[in-house]
Amino acid sequence: MTIEALRERLAYWQRVLRLQDWDIEVRMLPQHHIDAASPLATGRNSFNRNYRTSCILVAEPATVTSDHEAAFAGQAYDVERTLVHELVHLLAPHVTSSTDEWEYTVEGVTRALIGLERREVAVTLDGLQAGATAFPGSGDLLDAHALRRFGAGGFSQADPGPQA
């Protein structure tokens, strides 16, 4: 993925995650420049919540070592997934330190978001799967959020739709 394509994905995910009020910069660097303390790290996010600024570093795919795949259960490196993981960190304003539990949570949310966006996660409600042609709306990830309220016919009469 080129840096231009990554910036386009950043704009997309900012909209999806409702982070448009953040000034977020993304840079690609060789993996060994991401985090000296963690040689397998493929992303890093330096941010200031008060000013809503963030600088996300992601590893250039060609520089990611084969150790990454071995350490992550055979999963190939995915630049976009790393970007989303780092963006998810911005969603919890009161978390000030990174713990294993928090990282597991962030990674779980990241997997769900990427899976839904790529239609890799089978989500069903009344037989309707994410990505099905009967799915109401524009077909992007924000529509998937509504699966818990939607049926094949759209909003139910009792449900007024998303609340502001």
N, C-alpha and C positions, 0 to 999 in steps of 0.2 A: 504494500500500500504506500502510495506517495504521501508526502506531507500535505499536499493540497487535498487529496482525498480524505486524509485523516481530519483535516480542518472542516471539511464538509460534514463528516460524521459527527464531529464535535458540535456543530451547529444543530444537527438533527437531534442528538441526545440532549443537548441543553433544552430544546423545546419539549421533548418527551418528559424529561425529568423536572421541567419547570424551573430551570436555572438560568433563564434569559437575563435576569438581573445581575448575574455574575459576569465579571470580566475575566474570561478564562483563556489562557494561552496554552498551546500544546507544542511540544518540541520532540523531535526524534533524535536520539543519541545512541552511540554504541552501548551495548548492555553493561559493560564494565564501568561506564560513567553514571549509571543510574543510582546505585547505592553501594558504596564501598563496603559497608558493614554486612550487606546481604548479597553475595555474588549471584544468586539465582533471581534476584528482583528484576522485573521487567517494566516496572512503573513506579513513579513517585509523584506525590502531589504536595506542593508547598502552597499553603493558602492562608488568607487572612479573612476570617468570618466578618469582622467589623467593617472592612472595606469591600467585602465580597469580591476578592481577587484570588486567582489561582493560577499557578504555573504547573502544568502536568508534563512530566517527562516520560516518554515511552521508548522502549528499546527498538532499535532498527532490527527488523526481522533477520537480516543477513548476519547479524552479530550475536544472535541468541545461541547459546551453547547447547549441545545435545544433552547436557546435564539437566536442562529445564524440562525436557520431555520426560526424562527418567523420574525426576522429582515430582512431576504433576501427573502421575498415573498414565503416561503415554500420550497426554494431550499435546498437540502441536501448539506452538506459540500463535496467539491471535492478537494482533495489535488493537483491534476494535474492542475486544473483550477487556484488555488492559485499560483502555481509555474509559470504558464504562465503569470498571471497578474503581478507578480513581475518582470519577464523578460521583459515584454512590457515597463516597466518604463525605461529600459536601451536604448530603441530605440530613445528617444528624447534627444539629447545631450544638448540642450539649456534650457530645463525645469529644474529649480533649486529648485522649491518649489512645494508642493502638494496642489492643490486647488480642490474644489468640481468639477469644470468643467474638470480639468485634470483627476481626478479619474473617472468621467463618461466616458471620452474618452478612458482611459486605459481599463475600464471594457467592453466597447462596442467592442473594438478591441479584447480583450480576448475572449468574447463570440463568436465572428465571427471565430477566429482561432480554438478554441476548437470545435465549431459546424462543421466547414469544415473538420477538422481532423477526427471527429467522424461521419461525413456524416449526421449530424443532421440538417444542414441548406440546404434548397432547393435552389440551385443556378442554374438558367437556362440560356442558351444561345442557340438560335436556337433549342430548345427542348432538349438539352443535359443537364442532371443533374450531379452535382458533384457525383462521385461514380459510374456513369454508366459504363458499360463494354466497351463502345466505347470511353471512355475518354483516350486521348493519354498520353503516358508517364508511369511512374512507379506507379502512383496511390497515391503518398503521397501529403501532403499539398502544396508543391511547385508547383505541377501541377495545383492545384486549382487557384493559382495566375494567370495562363495563360488563364482562362476561358474567359476573356474579349477579347482575341485575337484568341482563338481556335474555330473552328467549329468541327463537327463530323469527318471531314477529316484531322484534325491536323492543322498545320500552313497554313495560306492562302498564296498565291503566293506573295501578296504585303507585307507580314509581314516577315521580316528576322529572327524573333525569339527574344529571350531575348537578351538585350544589356548588355555588360560587364560594 
